[in-house]
Amino acid sequence: MKYRHLFFDLDHTLWDFDRNSAESIAELYEAYRLGDTGIASAADFSKHFIAINRQLWADYDRNLVTHGYIRTNRFALVFQSLGVDASAIQADLNAEYLHLLARKPHLLESAREVLNYLKDRYTMHIITNGFAEIQAVKMNSADISHYFTHVVTNGVVDAKKPNPAIFQYALNISQADVAESLMIGDSYEADIMGAKGVGMDTVFYNTAGVVVDDPPTYDIRHWNELIAIL
């Protein structure tokens, strides 16, 4: 067996961020009567939020914004994109959103089955750029914490993917040889190119079939394909 250690990204790779986020946004829409502000529906609110949030996290990966900026500004940007004056809403929607979001349990299709298949065959870890305190609650809510030996966040390392430092830290703390390690994630820039920076083999969880210039070691569209590799 070539690999002994598997390193996974969390959001959009194992944990179904879009579904969990949409449910949380729908609850906020109802609880704070956001329809009264002129937002047509929870679905419309969620669509704008997911698009803006995804762009903010992409900017974060490129060092264009900070965690603090995302937390402070994402809902303001959503309301702005919807043409809504949210000045009358006094609640801290970001805090409420994070509270709801972290307690959602949904994983991506077949992710749990694959983790069950791998758990007795490999030592598994998480490398994530997400908020450390939120990621821990997410994993507990989804009942997947027991699969992983180490959870490495940028807050612990003071470096984030794709910075090779976070991958090297994960290898060191796991006492893993890079030749026996495999990084699995959905972000080509953060997960794949970052892991390549320390010489790690990679699996690009590439559900959209994006064509890239510098290909990963493996490219999969569905979790069942990972079983065929491992």
N, C-alpha and C positions, 0 to 999 in steps of 0.2 A: 504494500500500500504506500503510494508516494507521499500522501499528505497525512499529517497527524493533527494539525490545528486548522480550524476553520474560523475565519473572522467575518462577521456579518455586519452590514449596515442595518439600521432599524426601520426608520420611517420610509415608506414607499417600497421597502424591500421585503420585510416580514410583516410589519404592522401597517394595516390599511389606513394610511393617513387620510386619504380623500373621503372614504366612507365615515370614519370616525369624526372627521372635521365637519362633514355635512350634517351629521346628526347633532353635533354640538351647536352649530350655527342655527339649525332649525329650532332648537330649544331656546336659544337666546332670542330669536325672532319672536317667538310666542311670549316668552316671559317678560320681555321689555316692550311688547306691543309695537314692534318696529314697522308694522304695516301702517301705523298712524303717521309715520314720518314720510310716507310716500313710496316706500320700497314695496314693489308689487307682490312679492312672494318670498318665502323662505328659500326656495330654489334659486331665485334671482340673487338674493343676498349671498347664498353659498357660492354660486358661480363666480361672482366678483371677488369674494374673499379668497377662494382657492387660487384664482389667477394671480392676484396681488401678492398673496402669501408665498406662492411658489417663486415669483420673481424676486421678492425680498430675500428669500433663502439662497437663491442663486447669486444675488449680489453679495450676500454674506460670505458665501464660499469664495468669492473673488475679492474679499476684503474691502468691499465698497461701502458696507454698512456694518453696524455692530448689533449684538444681541439686544442691547438696550434700545436701539433705534427701532428694531422690529417690534418689540413689545410696546413701545410708546406710540408708534405711528401707524401700525397696519390698519387698525379700524378707522382711523381718520382718513386714510387713503381709500379705503373701501367706500365710506360715505361720500367722499369727494367724487369717486368714479361713478357713483349712482346719482350724483347731483342732488344729494340730500343734506340739509342742514341738521347736524346731529348735536347742536349746542344745547338742546333741551334734555339730552340724555345724560344724566348725572352719574350713572353707574360706571364702574371700571369694567368695560366689556372685555378687555383683554384678560384681566384676572379671572372673570367669570368663565370666559372661553377656555382658559388653560385648566381651570378646575374641572370643567365638564369633559374636555378632550382627553385628559390623562386617564379618566376612568372608563373610557370606551374599550371594549375587548376585542374588536374585530381584527383578524389577521387576513392577509391576502390569500386567495384561493390556493389550497393545498400546502400552505406554508407549515401548518402544524403537522400534517402527515409526513412531510419531508424532515422536519425536526425530529419527529419520533423515530424515523428511519436512521437518522445520523447520530443520535445521542449516545448510543453505545459503541459507535465505531470511531468517533472523533472527539477531541476536546474542542469545545466551541466557545467563542467570545463575541462581544459586540464592540464595534468602533462607531461612535456617533458624534455628530456636530450639534445635536439637540441640547436643550437645557437639561442639565444633569438631574435636577430634582424632579423634573417632569418625566424624563425617560424612565426613571426607576418606577414611578407610579404606573406608567403605561405598561411596562413589562409585567408588573404584578397584576394589573387589571386583565391583561390578556393571558395570564397564567403561563408565562414562558420564562420567567427568571431562572427556574431550576435547570434549564437547558444549558446555561452559560456560566463559565468559570469566572471570566472577567468582563466588566463593562467599562470601556475606556471612553471618556468624554473629553471634549476640548478644555473644559474647566479644570480637569485634573492635570492635564499636560501643558496648558497654556499654549496650545497649538491646535489647529483644526485641519481636517481634511480639506484640500489635498496636500498639506504640509507633510513631508516625509517624517517629521519628528513624532507625530501622533502614531504613525504606523510602527516606527522603531520602538517607541515606548510600549506599545501593545505587544510587540514581539518580546521585548525584554521582560516585562512583568509576567508574561505567560511562559517564559523560558522556552520559547519556540524558535526553532531553526527556520530561517526564511525559506530554505529549500523544501521544507516540509509543511509550509503554510500556504493558505489560499484565502484571498479576499473576495467577498461576494457582495455586490451592491448594485443599485439601480442608477447611480450617478456616474457617468463616464468620467467627468472631470474630477470630482471629489474622491470617488471610491477607486476607480480603475487607474487613472493616471497617478493618483496619490500612492497607491500600493506599488505601482510600477517603479516609483521613485526609490523604493527600498529593495527592489528586485523580487517582489512577491508575485506569484502567479495570481491570476484574477479570473473571476466569473462576472460578466456583465449581464445583470438581470434586465434584459433589453426588450421589454414587452412591445415597444413601438417599432422595433426593427431598425433603429437608427444606424446608419452607415458611418463608420468612423475611420479616420486616417491611420491611427495606430491601434490595431485591433487587440482586444484582450486575449488571454489564453483560451478562454471559452466564452461563447456568446449563447445565451439561452432566452427563450420567450416565455417558458412556463417552468414552474418549480419541478415538475416531474423529470425534466431534462437534466436536472442536477443529479438525480439518482443514477442516471445512466453514466454520468461522468465519474461519480464517486462509488 
